[in-house]
C-alpha cells in the first residue's frame, strides 16, 4: 500500500489533525507540503488478539523533511524521528501495543519544498528479533538455529562470497553473492545476470560483523526487510551438510530441503 497526502488542501487550518487508516502489512506514507498533523492508524487484517505479537518498523525516506514522527499512546508522545535527522537506512521498531504514529509538521517558511515520508512493515515479533538482535547480532548460529532457519527464512541459497562492499556511513556491509543453488526466495533478489547465465544477488548485514570475501560455499539464509535481503544464519555449506545429515538420521530435521 502506498498512501499520498497533501497539506496544501489544509493551508487555512494549520492545526488540523488528520486520521489515516492503513490495513496492509507493509507499505509507505508520503505527506507532501506537511501542515498540522497526521495520526497514522495501522489496522492489519488480522485478529485483534494477535496485535500483541506484532512489531512495527518504519524507515524514513532518504530526503524526508518537514515533520517530526512520534510514538503516541493515550496522549503521551515519544519522539521517534526528529525532522532533519539524516541517518541513512536507519530503521525504527516498536511493539504494536506501544502505541500509534503521530506525525506533526514543523514550522516552515516554505512548506511547498517539504515532503515527509516513510516505509512501514508489520511483522511477527519473532521475525523482528531475528533482524534486530541486540545482544549478539554477529554470533554464529547453533545447529538447531540453522536447521530452523532453512525452514522459515525468506531466502535459502547455496553460494559463494564474490565481494564485500562496506558502507561506513550506514554501518552496513553488502555481500555480493554468486549463487550455486537456489532453494527458496520470497522476492526476486537473486537473478540471472549477463550472458554467462550466472545467478547473483546482494545480501546486507551489519558492518561490525566483519564479513570478508573467502573461498568455499556457504548456506545463506535470511529475511526480506524493506525490499532488501538481510543475512540470517550462514554456515559453511559442508557444515550445513553435516548437521542436516545428523538431524535426518535421528529424525529431527524440521523440514526437507535436499542439501546436495
C-alpha positions in Angstrom: 0.0 0.0 0.0 1.3 3.4 -0.9 -0.6 6.4 0.5 0.0 10.0 -0.5 -1.5 13.1 1.2 -1.0 16.9 0.7 -1.0 19.6 3.3 -1.8 22.3 0.8 -5.5 21.5 1.0 -5.4 22.4 4.7 -3.4 25.7 4.3 -6.0 27.6 6.2 -6.2 25.0 9.0 -2.6 24.6 10.1 -3.6 23.0 13.4 -5.7 20.3 11.7 -5.1 16.7 12.7 -6.0 14.1 10.0 -6.6 10.4 10.7 -5.1 7.9 8.3 -6.0 4.2 8.4 -3.7 1.6 6.9 -4.8 -2.1 6.6 -1.8 -3.6 4.7 1.0 -5.3 6.5 3.6 -3.2 4.6 3.6 0.0 2.5 4.5 3.6 2.6 3.2 7.1 3.6 4.1 10.2 1.6 2.9 13.5 3.0 3.5 16.4 0.6 3.7 20.0 2.0 3.0 18.9 5.6 0.9 21.2 7.8 -0.9 20.3 11.1 -0.5 16.6 12.0 -1.4 13.1 11.0 -2.4 10.2 13.2 -1.4 7.0 11.4 -3.6 4.1 12.5 -2.3 0.7 11.5 -5.2 -1.8 11.4 -4.0 -5.0 9.8 -6.5 -7.6 8.6 -5.7 -10.0 11.4 -7.4 -10.8 14.7 -7.1 -8.0 17.3 -5.9 -10.8 19.7 -2.8 -11.2 17.6 -1.8 -7.5 17.8 0.3 -8.0 20.9 2.5 -10.3 18.9 3.3 -7.7 16.2 6.2 -5.3 15.8 6.0 -2.2 13.7 9.1 -0.9 11.8 9.4 2.4 9.9 12.2 3.5 7.6 12.1 7.2 6.7 12.7 8.2 3.1 16.2 9.4 2.4 15.1 13.0 1.8 12.1 13.1 4.2 11.7 16.5 5.8 9.1 18.8 7.3 7.7 16.9 10.3 8.6 15.1 13.5 7.4 11.5 13.9 6.3 10.4 17.4 5.0 7.3 19.1 1.7 8.2 20.7 -0.2 6.3 23.4 -3.1 7.7 25.4 -2.0 11.3 24.6 1.7 10.9 25.5 4.2 11.5 22.8 7.7 9.9 22.4 9.9 11.3 19.7 11.0 8.6 17.2 12.4 10.6 14.3 13.3 14.3 14.5 12.8 16.5 11.5 16.2 16.9 9.7 17.7 13.7 11.1 19.9 12.2 8.4 20.6 8.6 9.3 20.7 6.7 6.1 18.9 3.3 6.1 18.0 3.7 9.8 15.0 1.6 10.9 12.9 2.4 14.0 10.9 -0.5 15.5 8.4 -0.8 18.4 5.8 -3.1 19.6 2.3 -2.7 18.1 0.9 -2.4 21.6 3.3 0.5 22.5 1.2 3.0 20.6 0.5 4.5 17.2 2.3 7.0 15.0 1.7 10.8 15.3 3.4 12.8 12.6 3.5 16.5 13.3 4.6 19.2 10.8 7.3 21.5 11.9 7.0 25.3 11.3 8.3 26.1 7.8 8.8 29.3 5.8 8.0 27.4 2.6 6.1 24.2 3.0 6.0 23.6 -0.7 9.6 22.4 -0.6 9.0 19.7 2.0 7.9 16.0 1.7 7.7 13.8 4.7 7.6 10.1 4.1 8.5 6.6 5.3 8.0 2.9 4.6 6.4 0.7 7.2 6.3 -3.0 7.9 4.3 -5.0 10.4 5.8 -8.3 11.4 5.7 -11.1 14.0 7.9 -10.2 17.0 10.0 -13.4 16.5 10.9 -12.3 13.0 11.7 -8.8 14.1 14.0 -10.0 16.8 15.9 -12.1 14.2 16.5 -8.8 12.3 17.4 -6.7 15.3 19.2 -9.0 17.7 20.6 -6.5 20.2 22.6 -9.0 22.4 24.9 -10.7 19.8 24.0 -9.8 16.2 27.1 -11.4 14.7 27.4 -14.7 16.7 27.3 -18.0 14.7 24.0 -19.9 14.7 23.7 -23.2 16.5 22.9 -26.3 14.6 19.2 -26.1 15.7 19.0 -22.4 14.6 20.4 -23.2 11.2 18.0 -26.1 10.6 15.1 -23.9 11.7 16.3 -21.0 9.5 16.3 -23.3 6.5 12.5 -23.9 7.0 11.4 -20.4 7.9 13.7 -18.0 6.1 12.6 -15.8 3.1 15.6 -16.9 1.1 17.8 -20.0 1.3 20.7 -20.4 -1.2 24.0 -22.1 -1.6 26.6 -19.7 -2.8 30.0 -18.0 -2.5 31.1 -14.6 -1.5 32.3 -12.8 -4.6 32.9 -9.4 -3.0 32.0 -7.3 0.1 31.3 -3.6 0.0 31.5 -1.8 3.3 29.3 1.3 3.9 30.8 3.0 6.9 28.1 5.8 7.0 25.3 3.3 7.1 27.2 0.8 9.3 26.4 -2.0 6.9 28.2 -4.4 4.6 26.8 -5.6 1.2 27.7 -9.2 0.4 27.8 -9.8 -3.3 26.9 -13.5 -3.7 27.3 -15.9 -6.5 24.5 -18.5 -6.4 25.2 -22.1 -7.0 21.8 -23.4 -5.9 18.6 -21.5 -5.2 16.4 -23.4 -2.7 13.9 -20.6 -2.0 13.4 -16.9 -2.4 10.4 -14.8 -1.4 11.4 -11.8 -3.6 13.5 -11.8 -6.8 16.6 -10.6 -5.1 18.7 -13.3 -6.7 18.5 -13.2 -10.5 20.2 -14.4 -13.7 22.8 -11.8 -14.8 24.8 -11.3 -18.0 25.4 -13.7 -20.9 27.1 -16.2 -18.6 23.7 -17.1 -17.1 25.0 -17.0 -13.5 22.6 -16.2 -10.6 23.8 -13.3 -8.4 22.4 -11.1 -5.7 23.2 -8.9 -2.7 22.7 -9.6 1.0 23.1 -6.9 3.7 24.5 -7.4 7.2 26.0 -5.2 9.9 29.4 -3.7 9.3 30.5 -4.8 12.8 30.2 -8.5 11.7 33.3 -8.0 9.6 32.3 -10.2 6.6 35.2 -10.7 4.1 35.4 -12.4 0.7 36.6 -16.0 1.1 36.8 -19.4 -0.6 34.2 -22.1 -0.4 30.4 -22.3 -0.4 28.1 -21.1 2.3 24.4 -21.7 3.0 22.9 -18.2 3.1 19.6 -17.7 4.9 17.7 -14.6 5.9 14.8 -12.3 5.8 13.4 -9.6 3.4 13.2 -6.3 5.1 12.1 -3.1 3.3 12.8 -4.8 0.0 16.4 -5.8 1.0 17.8 -9.2 1.8 19.1 -9.3 5.4 21.5 -12.0 6.4 20.4 -14.6 9.0 22.3 -17.8 9.6 25.2 -18.5 7.1 27.2 -21.6 7.9 29.8 -23.1 5.6 27.9 -25.5 3.3 30.0 -28.5 4.4 29.0 -27.8 8.0 25.3 -27.5 7.0 25.5 -30.9 5.2 26.9 -32.5 8.3 24.3 -31.0 10.7 21.4 -31.8 8.2 22.5 -35.4 7.9 22.9 -35.9 11.6 19.4 -34.5 12.2 17.9 -36.5 9.4 19.4 -39.7 10.7 17.8 -39.0 14.1 14.5 -38.0 12.5 14.9 -34.5 14.0 15.2 -32.3 10.9 12.3 -29.8 11.0 11.9 -29.8 7.2 13.2 -31.4 4.0 15.5 -29.4 1.7 17.8 -31.9 -0.1 21.2 -30.3 0.7 23.2 -32.0 -2.1 
